Amino acid sequence: MNGLRPPRIELRSVVRTYAAGGADEVRALQGIDLTFAPGEFVSVEGPSGCGKTTLLNLLGLLDAPTSGELTWDGRPVGDRPERVRARLRLEGVGFIFQRFYLLPTLTAAENVELPMRARRLPRADRRARADALLAEVGLAGRARAYPHQLSGGEEQRVAVARALGNRPGLLLADEPTGELDTANSRAILDLLERVRAARDATLLVVTHNPEVAARAGRHLEMRDGRVVRDVAEA
């Protein structure tokens, strides 16, 4: 089973608005123009409410632009039907969230298997891959543990393994170290960087943590739905 190869992603004049009651609307993104090449590690910074999470949701095809164009390798994807976007998400995108979102009634291995089950991978194959991914993130002995039996750092490692299940070319992490201590934060970032390098995947990390942002090779700063700074390391 192979995921989609890492795409070149482009946003052109992308706007995202939301109804705010009555005739009012919130302009979460205001004319975004960005390009992401395969293999980039990008930090996305800025105050709460500036559009960071909305940007990740659009890139991961969880949401669609109100106007403008989102393309993968030159193919428009932002305006595709939900069934098409769902398939692209499943095959090409891995999501990592601050609060882990593990299902409490499933073991670590069963949580990791979820995206592979959605792709109808045979049970034996997905179990073998889940065990291999848990070993890769340092949890070889915790595959049959339930979330309540894991530490916060271990839960986030399970969440990272789950995100890698379908070998995505695009990894989107929204405050992935926000609930971790310094040692676990560094371990998770080391792991994400290894995965990115091994697959030439594109990694975007939304963060308020300067130490996390410093690991990236490119830095976006957002204010009021706009990108006000876009700097790549020399």
Backbone as a ProteinNet text record, in pm:
[ID]
protein_1_A
[PRIMARY]
MNGLRPPRIELRSVVRTYAAGGADEVRALQGIDLTFAPGEFVSVEGPSGCGKTTLLNLLGLLDAPTSGELTWDGRPVGDRPERVRARLRLEGVGFIFQRFYLLPTLTAAENVELPMRARRLPRADRRARADALLAEVGLAGRARAYPHQLSGGEEQRVAVARALGNRPGLLLADEPTGELDTANSRAILDLLERVRAARDATLLVVTHNPEVAARAGRHLEMRDGRVVRDVAEA
[TERTIARY]
82.9	0	86.4	68.4	141.7	44.3	81.6	0.2	29.4	-40.6	-12.6	123.8	195.9	327.3	308.4	407.9	394.3	363.6	252.6	216	278.1	288.5	317.3	182.3	172.1	43.9	48.7	-54.6	-62.4	-198.6	-197.6	-318.6	-308.8	-412.8	-414.5	-539.5	-516.1	-623.7	-732.1	-689.9	-785.7	-848.9	-980.5	-1061	-1148.8	-1160.9	-1256.5	-1336.2	-1465.6	-1554.3	-1653.2	-1701.2	-1800.4	-1913.3	-2034.2	-2148	-2134.7	-2163.8	-2151.6	-2285	-2393.8	-2525	-2574.6	-2698.8	-2751.8	-2679.1	-2648.7	-2577.4	-2426.9	-2381.7	-2238.7	-2165.9	-2036.7	-1952.6	-1813.5	-1746.6	-1607.9	-1519.2	-1420.1	-1326.1	-1201.8	-1205.5	-1097.7	-968.4	-978.5	-863.1	-897.6	-799.8	-827.6	-725.7	-750.2	-665.3	-527.3	-520.2	-392.8	-330.5	-201.2	-121.8	0.8	5.5	115.7	144.2	271	311.3	395.8	368.3	445.2	502.9	634	701.8	714	719.5	739.5	865.8	855.2	970.3	991.4	913.2	930.9	883.6	949.7	905.9	873.5	746.1	697.7	629.9	669.8	597.1	496.3	380	275.1	247.3	275.7	269.3	173.7	136.1	47	-49.2	-117.3	-208	-331.1	-400.2	-524.1	-623.5	-693.8	-794	-741	-612.1	-554.4	-573	-623.6	-647.3	-558.9	-476.2	-381.7	-453.6	-546.9	-617	-703.4	-763.4	-841.7	-752.5	-630.5	-537.2	-507.9	-479.2	-452.3	-572.9	-692.4	-812.7	-832.5	-799.5	-809.1	-703.5	-580.8	-473.6	-502.7	-564.4	-595.9	-728.9	-795.8	-922.1	-1034.7	-1022.2	-1133.2	-1234.8	-1190.9	-1273.7	-1243.9	-1326	-1308.3	-1306.1	-1231	-1227.7	-1364.9	-1392.4	-1510.6	-1487.7	-1365.2	-1324.2	-1174.3	-1124.2	-983.4	-964.1	-837.9	-808.1	-702.6	-727.7	-632.6	-601.5	-472.5	-434.4	-328.1	-331.2	-224.1	-163.4	-35	33	-43.8	-95	-164.4	-308.8	-358	-497.4	-583	-689.7	-777.5	-836.1	-825.9	-881.3	-976	-964.8	-1044.5	-1192.8	-1230.4	-1371.8	-1427.9	-1353.6	-1402.1	-1513.3	-1598.7	-1702.9	-1641.6	-1718	-1666.9	-1616.8	-1681.5	-1636.7	-1496.1	-1465.1	-1331.9	-1230.7	-1267	-1175.5	-1151.9	-1254.4	-1238.7	-1137.9	-1143.2	-1047.2	-906.1	-889.2	-756.8	-704.4	-791.5	-750.5	-700	-777.7	-745.2	-613.1	-588.4	-469.7	-346.7	-369.8	-257.2	-224.3	-310.4	-292.2	-291.2	-196.7	-193.7	-212.2	-306.9	-337.9	-290.5	-227.4	-183.2	-234.1	-309.6	-373.8	-315.7	-341.6	-290.1	-347.6	-475.9	-544.6	-554.5	-477.2	-458.5	-579.4	-698.8	-821.5	-811.3	-756.2	-758.1	-893	-943.2	-1068.7	-1041	-1105.5	-1069.7	-1100.2	-1192.8	-1229.8	-1142.7	-1046.8	-956.9	-815.9	-741.7	-601.8	-518.2	-393.4	-302.9	-296.2	-279.3	-269.4	-399.2	-512.3	-640.7	-663.5	-618.3	-626.2	-541.4	-422.9	-334.1	-393.8	-467.6	-526.6	-641.9	-701.4	-825.5	-817.8	-717.7	-715.2	-691.5	-621.6	-600	-727.7	-808.4	-938.6	-1026.6	-1019.4	-1100.9	-1061.2	-936.4	-891.1	-907.8	-969.4	-999.9	-874.5	-768.3	-649.9	-682.8	-639.1	-667.3	-621.8	-696.3	-671.7	-529	-477.9	-342.7	-240.3	-259.7	-166.2	-169.7	-289.9	-296.4	-245.3	-268.1	-214.5	-61.6	-4.3	141	197.3	130.4	178.7	162	52	32	140.8	171.8	276.8	412.2	439.3	566	573.6	464	463.9	480.3	415.1	430.6	573.3	636.4	777.6	863.4	829.2	905.6	897.4	781.9	768	804.4	865.2	914.7	812.4	705.9	600.1	576.5	682.2	667	597.8	618.9	559.1	425.3	369	244.6	130.7	146.3	47.2	-89.7	-96.3	-225.4	-276.1	-207.8	-252.3	-363.2	-452	-558.6	-511.7	-573.4	-527.6	-514.7	-606.1	-599.4	-479.4	-416.4	-298	-168.2	-179.4	-63.1	-39.4	86.2	118.6	82.8	84.7	55.7	151.8	279.4	377.5	352.9	313.9	284.5	159.5	57.8	-63.5	-31.7	53.1	85.4	166.2	250.1	323.5	226.9	125.2	22.6	-46.7	-77.6	-142.8	-55.2	75.9	167.9	168.5	175.9	174.1	45.1	-67.1	-195	-191.2	-134.5	-127.1	-43.5	49.9	139.3	86.4	-28.8	-77.8	-85.9	-135.8	-153.5	-39.8	73.9	192.6	161.6	112.2	72.6	191.9	168.3	271.1	263.4	154.6	133.4	97.7	178.6	153.9	117.1	2.4	-47.1	-61	13.4	16.1	-28.9	-136.5	-192.1	-156.6	-57	-5.9	23.7	105.2	124.4	197.2	266.3	339.3	278.1	158.7	98.4	71.6	53.6	21.2	133	253.7	366.1	474.4	553.7	667.9	779.9	887.1	995.1	1058.1	1084.5	1150.5	1062.2	934.1	844.1	821.7	819.2	803.6	918.2	1040	1156.1	1155.4	1112.1	1107.2	1005.9	890.1	788.4	838.7	904.5	958.2	1068.2	1154.6	1257.7	1193.7	1088	1018.4	956.3	888.5	825.8	929.8	1042.7	1147.8	1204.7	1219.6	1270	1172	1045.9	943.5	941.2	947.2	946.1	1063.8	1180.8	1300.1	1294.9	1244.6	1242.5	1148.5	1037.3	936.3	935.6	1017.6	1013	874.3	810.6	676.9	684.5	575.8	562.1	503	564.3	521.3	491.1	367.4	327.9	287.6	345.1	318.7	268.8	146	94.2	145.1	204.7	262.7	270.7	263	293.3	430.1	496.3	619.5	740.3	821	937.5	1036.8	1050.9	1145.2	1098.3	967.8	913.3	932.7	898.4	910.3	1054.3	1148.8	1289.9	1338.3	1268.1	1309.2	1275.1	1182.5	1134.7	1234.6	1224.8	1309.5	1243	1113.3	1038.5	936.4	915.6	829.2	722.6	597.1	485.2	431	402.1	335.2	205.9	98.3	-32.8	-90.5	-164.8	-239.5	-369.8	-480.1	-610.1	-639.3	-608.8	-642.2	-547.8	-435.1	-337.5	-199.6	-118.6	20.8	101.8	159.4	233.7	384.3	425.1	568.2	584.3	675.3	703.9	852.6	926.2	1072.1	1126.8	1213.4	1281	1422.8	1469.7	1605.9	1703.5	1813.4	1916.3	1983.1
-119.3	0	124.4	209.1	334	450.4	558.2	678.1	760.1	870.7	960	1022.2	1041.9	1105.4	1249.9	1306	1443.7	1541.3	1613.8	1704.1	1842.9	1914.3	2057.3	2127.6	2204.5	2264.8	2414.8	2466.7	2609.3	2663.9	2779.8	2855.1	2987.9	3023.5	3147.7	3227.8	3343.4	3436.3	3366	3280.6	3200.9	3283.3	3283.5	3350.2	3244.9	3254	3168.2	3254.1	3257.9	3334.5	3238.8	3281.5	3206.1	3298.7	3248.2	3326.4	3346.1	3467.9	3501.2	3542.5	3513.3	3552.1	3675.6	3671.8	3785.3	3801.7	3926.4	3955.2	3958.6	3935.2	3943.7	3818.4	3833	3720.3	3742.5	3632.7	3636	3597.5	3681.5	3651.8	3589.1	3456.6	3384.2	3388.2	3384.4	3398.8	3503.9	3592	3706	3713.9	3636.5	3645.9	3586.7	3459.3	3392.1	3341.5	3372.5	3321.8	3251.4	3119.3	3040.9	2921.6	2877.6	2754.5	2672.7	2541.7	2451.5	2340.7	2327.2	2222.9	2095.9	1980.2	1855.3	1861.4	1811.2	1803.4	1922.1	2027.9	2145	2116.6	2180.7	2183.3	2328.4	2357	2494.1	2513.3	2617.1	2654.5	2763.4	2758	2857.5	2920.6	3049.3	3118.2	3236.2	3286.7	3400.7	3386.3	3493.8	3489.1	3405	3367.1	3291.7	3370.5	3298.1	3362.4	3427.9	3406.9	3475.4	3395.7	3271.8	3192.2	3071.2	3040.5	2928.5	2794.8	2765.9	2638.1	2632.1	2743.9	2746.4	2712.2	2765.3	2733.9	2584.7	2523.6	2379.9	2299.5	2341	2268.4	2273.1	2386.3	2395.5	2308.2	2315.6	2236.3	2086.6	2046.7	1906.3	1863.9	1954.7	1925.4	1890.6	1936.8	1927.7	2038.4	2142.5	2258.7	2300	2388	2433.3	2585.9	2646.1	2792	2848.7	2967.4	3040.8	3092.5	3136.8	3176.5	3157.6	3165.1	3137.9	2992	2952.7	2818.5	2749.4	2622.9	2536	2420	2398.6	2291.5	2202.2	2075	1979.1	1941.1	1966.4	1935.8	1991.1	2112.5	2180.4	2140.7	2041.8	1997.3	2063.4	2131.5	2191.6	2084.2	2106.3	2010.8	2076.8	2207.5	2274.9	2276.2	2268.9	2275.2	2139.5	2032.2	1900	1854.3	1762.3	1708.5	1646.6	1644	1593.7	1449.7	1365.3	1226.4	1220.1	1312.5	1315.3	1367.5	1474.8	1530.2	1429.7	1354.9	1254.1	1146.8	1104.5	1005.2	1060.9	1185.4	1247	1264.8	1303	1315.3	1181.6	1078.4	946.8	895.8	918	863.9	953.9	1085.8	1176.6	1265	1266.9	1362.6	1290	1328.6	1281	1398	1386.5	1494.3	1457.4	1555.4	1537.7	1659	1632.1	1739.5	1750.1	1864.5	1889.7	1791.1	1757.3	1678.1	1529.4	1485.1	1343.8	1280.4	1293	1237	1087.2	1016.2	870	819.7	712.2	653.8	571.9	605.3	543.3	395.1	344.3	202.7	114.8	176.1	101.4	101.8	-4.5	-9.2	85.2	102.3	185.8	134.8	4.4	-52.5	-33	-51.8	-34.8	109.8	204.4	345.3	372.7	315.4	335.1	274	167.3	98.4	174.4	270.4	331.9	382.9	465.2	511.8	398.6	293.8	179.5	98.3	91.4	25	99.5	234.1	313.6	288	251.5	217.1	69.1	-3.3	-145.5	-231	-193.5	-278.2	-406.7	-523.9	-648.9	-643.3	-709.5	-701.6	-737.7	-846.5	-888.6	-783.7	-723.2	-622.1	-497.1	-453.2	-330.5	-353.8	-475.1	-503.6	-505	-563.7	-567	-425.9	-343.3	-206.3	-124.3	-141.8	-69.8	-105.8	-233.5	-275.4	-216.4	-214.5	-158.9	-9	62.2	206.7	235.8	158.7	180	152	51.9	27.6	144.9	202	314.8	436.2	455.3	571.9	537.6	420.9	385.1	322.6	263.6	206	59	-12.6	-153.7	-234.9	-200.7	-276.9	-226.1	-126.2	-64.4	-79.6	-166.3	-178.6	-218	-296.9	-344	-260.9	-151.3	-62.4	29.9	67.2	162.5	304.1	407.3	544.8	583.1	537.4	576.3	514.4	417.2	353.8	415.5	518	580.9	719.6	762	900.2	993.2	1122.7	1219.2	1206.5	1188.4	1172.7	1047.1	938.5	814.1	827.4	896.4	918.1	995	1097.1	1173.7	1089.2	1000.4	910.5	818.2	770.1	689.5	772.2	898.4	985.7	1008.4	1020.4	1035.6	907.2	792.6	665.4	651.4	690.2	683.8	772.4	892	984.3	927.8	837.1	781.5	652.8	606.6	475.2	454.4	554.5	540.2	602.7	626.1	682.1	814.7	913.8	1039.9	1120.6	1200.4	1291.7	1428.9	1455.4	1584.3	1558.4	1614.2	1601.9	1738.6	1746	1871.2	1854.7	1934.3	1921.8	2053.1	2047.8	2166.9	2163.4	2242.5	2246.9	2105.4	2026.9	1886.5	1867.4	1971.2	1958.4	2044.3	2097.8	2192.9	2136.7	2003.6	1944.2	1853.3	1871.8	1786.1	1864.6	1794.2	1859	1874.1	1940	1973.2	1848.6	1747.5	1627.2	1556.2	1542.1	1475.4	1558.7	1690.3	1778.8	1759.2	1755.8	1737.6	1600.6	1499.2	1364.3	1357.1	1421.2	1420.9	1495.5	1608.5	1684.8	1607.5	1540.4	1457.1	1350.7	1290.1	1185.7	1241.2	1355.3	1414.2	1451.6	1502.1	1538.6	1414.5	1305.5	1183.2	1132.5	1135.9	1089.9	1177.8	1307.5	1401.2	1374.3	1358.3	1336.6	1203.3	1098.8	966	958.6	1031.8	1022.1	1144.6	1245.2	1372.9	1435.7	1409.4	1462.9	1610.8	1679.3	1819.1	1822	1898	1905.4	2050	2076.8	2208.3	2194.2	2278.7	2273.3	2409.2	2413.9	2533.9	2533.1	2643.6	2646	2787.6	2796.4	2920.5	2911.4	2797.2	2769.8	2807	2906.5	2947.9	2835	2743.6	2633.4	2538.9	2516.6	2432.8	2502.1	2629.7	2704.6	2708	2712.6	2722.2	2597.5	2486	2363	2365.2	2452.5	2455.1	2525.7	2492.7	2558.8	2678.8	2695	2807.1	2851.2	2982	3035.8	3126.8	3092.7	3178.9	3243.6	3371.2	3440.5	3499.6	3477.7	3523.6	3627.2	3719.7	3819.6	3847.1	3838.4	3877.9	3813.3	3685.6	3612.8	3633.2	3696.5	3721.7	3670.3	3634.8	3600.5	3729.3	3765	3891.6	3868.7	3741.6	3710.7	3570	3554	3423.4	3419.8	3353	3355.8	3213	3183.4	3053.7	3069	2968.5	2970	2963.1	3033.4	3031.4	2895
0	0	0	-98.2	-105.4	-101.7	-30.5	-31.5	-156.4	-169.5	-280.6	-261.9	-372.1	-359.6	-314.2	-245.7	-196	-309.3	-301.3	-410.2	-394.3	-505.7	-502.1	-482.9	-377	-339.8	-364.9	-428.5	-455.5	-414.6	-352.5	-321.6	-394.9	-466.8	-542.6	-507.4	-443.1	-405.9	-324.7	-232.4	-156	-44.4	-43.1	58.9	125.2	259.5	329.4	426	406	494.2	559.4	677.8	751.8	793.3	790.7	839.5	989.9	1034.3	1176.3	1235.7	1165.8	1215.5	1143.9	1100	1026.2	894.5	863.3	738.6	758.7	882.4	912.1	864.8	837.4	803.7	857.8	885.3	931.7	815.3	785.1	677.4	741	749.7	816.7	736.6	603.8	514.6	410.4	383	296.2	182.4	77.5	-41.3	-22.6	13.8	40.5	-89.3	-108.2	-220.3	-163.2	-178.3	-123	-212.6	-209.2	-276.1	-180.2	-173.4	-88.8	-175.7	-172.6	-249.9	-167.2	-232.1	-158.2	-72.5	49.9	138.6	228.4	214.9	300.4	443.2	538.7	678.7	709.6	729.5	741.6	876.8	950	1071.1	1035	1098.6	1078	1213.9	1223.6	1352.3	1345	1463.1	1470.5	1586.4	1625.6	1741	1713.8	1819.7	1805.7	1720.7	1632.2	1549.1	1423.9	1391.6	1275.1	1145.5	1154.3	1033.8	1017.2	1116.7	1103.2	1083.6	1171.6	1162.5	1037.2	999.7	874.8	756.7	754.8	647.5	644.2	759	761.8	715.8	757	716.1	564.8	502	356.7	289.7	337.6	278.8	289.7	401.5	422	366	294.6	225.7	322.4	448.3	541.6	516	448.2	417.7	274	220.6	82.5	78.2	-14	-24.5	-61.6	-8.6	-54.6	-195.6	-220.7	-355.9	-367.7	-490.6	-515.1	-551.4	-570.2	-621.4	-535.8	-505.9	-437.2	-529.8	-560.5	-651.5	-589.5	-629.2	-601.1	-735.2	-751.7	-878.3	-997.9	-982.4	-1090.3	-1109.7	-1034.2	-1047.1	-939.7	-978.1	-877.5	-786.2	-655.9	-559.9	-460.1	-442.3	-340.9	-369.2	-496.3	-531.5	-573.6	-547.4	-585.3	-490.8	-534.5	-446	-320.3	-213.4	-86.8	-98.2	-177.1	-188.6	-248.2	-341.5	-402.1	-301.4	-232.1	-131.5	-18.8	17.7	122.7	81.1	-44.6	-92.1	-91.4	-137.3	-137.6	4.8	97.1	237.8	290	264.5	318.2	262.8	135.2	70	82.5	98.7	86.6	204.3	308.8	417.7	552.1	637.3	775.1	869	962.7	1056.6	1196.4	1262.7	1401.4	1479.7	1587.8	1662.7	1803.4	1865.8	2000.4	2102.8	2087.2	2190.4	2156.1	2061.2	2028.9	1959.6	2016.8	1958.4	1934.5	2031.9	2026.8	2076.8	2018.3	2064.8	2191.1	2302.8	2430.8	2439.6	2356.2	2361.5	2273.3	2202.1	2114.8	2171.7	2146.7	2187.3	2100.3	2138.1	2058.4	1915.2	1898.2	1763.8	1686.5	1752.3	1684.3	1642.9	1724.3	1684.9	1561.9	1557.9	1443.1	1316.9	1332.8	1218.2	1152.3	1220.9	1172.3	1027.8	990.9	851.4	751.3	794.3	704.9	687.6	792.3	780.8	680.5	685.8	593.8	448.5	424.9	289.7	258.7	351.3	333	316.8	385.8	387.2	463.5	415.1	486	631.6	717.5	861.4	899	843.7	879.3	837.4	722	672.8	759.7	795	875.4	1017.1	1070.7	1203.8	1201.2	1097.6	1086.4	1071.6	990.8	972.6	1100.1	1169.9	1296	1396.2	1407.1	1500.1	1459	1327.7	1279.9	1307.5	1288.4	1313.6	1462	1546.6	1690.4	1735	1674.6	1705	1659.3	1542.5	1489.6	1580.8	1647.2	1736.3	1881	1901.2	2033.7	2126.4	2070.3	2153.1	2120.7	2090.8	2052.3	2161	2285	2393.8	2440.9	2371.5	2419.1	2319.1	2220.8	2113.9	2166.8	2273.4	2323.7	2441.2	2471.3	2579.4	2529.9	2621.2	2590.2	2622.7	2560.5	2583.4	2730.6	2816.6	2958	3028.7	2964.4	3022.1	2971.3	2886.5	2825.2	2883.2	2882.7	2919.9	2804.6	2830.7	2724.1	2607.7	2637.2	2530.8	2450.1	2518.8	2447.7	2360.9	2412.6	2332.6	2203.9	2215.2	2095.5	1997.7	2048.3	1958.8	1883.6	1952.4	1885.5	1777.5	1809.4	1712.1	1589.5	1609.9	1496.7	1413.6	1480	1407.5	1326.6	1385.3	1313.1	1188.7	1201.3	1087.8	973.9	1005.7	904.9	842.3	887.2	847.8	698.4	625	480.2	399.5	463.7	399.6	327.3	399.8	335.2	287.8	183.6	134.2	197.5	270.8	336.9	481.7	574.5	717.3	772.5	839.5	895.8	1046.8	1122.1	1267.4	1330.5	1407.1	1471.5	1619.7	1659.2	1796.7	1848.3	1778.8	1817.5	1948.9	1998.2	2124.5	2233.9	2209.6	2303.3	2441.2	2451.7	2581.5	2631	2574.4	2610.5	2682.2	2763	2826.4	2724.3	2765.4	2672.7	2610.2	2691.2	2639.5	2537.4	2569.4	2475.9	2350.6	2365.7	2249.5	2152.3	2204.8	2118.2	2051.9	2125.2	2068.6	1954	1971.2	1865.6	1743	1763.4	1650.3	1578.6	1654.7	1592.6	1504.2	1554.9	1480.6	1352.4	1362.1	1243.9	1138.7	1183.8	1088.5	1019.3	1092	1029.9	924	956.4	862	738.3	759.9	646.6	554.1	612.2	530.3	457.1	524.1	463.7	344.4	351.8	245.8	155.8	186.3	116	130.3	244.9	271	305.3	280.6	321	461	551.3	690.7	726.7	767.8	817.4	962.9	1048.3	1190.8	1237.7	1287.1	1352.3	1495.5	1539.1	1672.7	1727.8	1861.4	1932.9	2001.8	1988	2060	1974	2015.8	1936.5	1912.9	2009.8	1993.5	1883	1875	1767.9	1633.7	1627.7	1502.2	1452.6	1545.1	1506.7	1433.1	1446	1378.3	1229	1190.5	1051.9	960.6	831.7	732.9	668.7	695.1	639.8	742.9	752.7	857.5	797.1	823.6	787.2	913.6	905.8	1015	961.9	1036.4	992	1088.5	1031.1	1108	1034.3	1105.8	1050.5	915.6	904.5	782.8	666.8	690.5	584.5	626.7	528.9	555.3	551.9	666.9	675.7	671.4	680.8	675.7	621.4	526.5	465.8	438.9	527.3	523.3	524	429.8	424.5	478.4	550.7	602.6	486.2	499	394.8	389.4
[MASK]
++++++++++++++++++++++++++++++++++++++++++++++++++++++++++++++++++++++++++++++++++++++++++++++++++++++++++++++++++++++++++++++++++++++++++++++++++++++++++++++++++++++++++++++++++++++++++++++++++++++++++++++++++++++++++++++++++++++++++

